[in-house]
Amino acid sequence: MGGNAWTQTGPYQPDLAAAFRQAQEQSLAEDDHGFEGRSIEELWRDPAWHEYIYTGGTCTVLDFPGTTDATDRSDGLFMRPLTDSEVRAWSPSGRPTYEEWEEALDTGRLEYPDRAQGNCTVLHCDGRPTLIGYWGVTAD
């Protein structure tokens, strides 16, 4: 099977790792995928959750145990923020809006990562950060 591409937005926080955790908590509250009553940390310690993620995934930020540094290019199951130069390649202002992000993904100017990987970037409205855009591909 090939992975499924997905997009999602979450609330902005200056600390991208904290924003990621908040987006995960919101996703889990919306749909626990049959793993009722468990925290994100508990899920990632459960072999049944690993199997669930590796054989289909959620098509959300829940598919990743955490974030990594923007310059980390290693393979692995993680959410990686874009570097400033990567953002400027499709949003010359360096302050992309939701609409710019969506259009860049739709036209292929902004690519989806490899299977079992995700990317994120800060999205702006009126020049101010307002959301985090997440996109990725499931592991299956």
Secondary structure, 3 states (H helix, E strand, C coil): CCCCEEEEEEECCCCHHHHHHHHHHHHHHHCCCCCCCCCHHHHHCCHHHHHHHHCCCCCCHHHCCCECCCCCCCCCCCEEECCHHHHHCCCCCCCCEHHHHHHHHHHCCCCCCCCCEEEEEEEEECCEEEEEEEEEECCC
